[in-house]
Amino acid sequence: MASRFSYITASQLISLQQRRNTKLAIVDVRDDERSYDAHIAGSLHYASGGFYERIPDLVRSLQGKDSVVFHCALSQVGITITAS
């Protein structure tokens, strides 16, 4: 399984979300700032503070997904995507 990492813009994310054949998961790893900096509709919330402990749960949640977008407070320039 080949993987690649890249940054995408918010516009590119919206485009990915609108494709019917894409099995996409958005993982929001923001902590408290998530509540006041806007929630991403349909995203999975895995706060960075407890991220490592919840990895097994995250892996189960991502079963069957083609692409995963991770969003954090520092991704002001773009959003990291990993695609297989």
Buried (B, 14 or more C-beta within 10 A) or exposed (E): EEEEEEEBEEEBBEEBBEEEEEEBBBBBBBBEEBEEEEEBEEBBBBEEEEEEEBEEEBEEBBEEBEBBBBBBBEBEEBBBBBBE
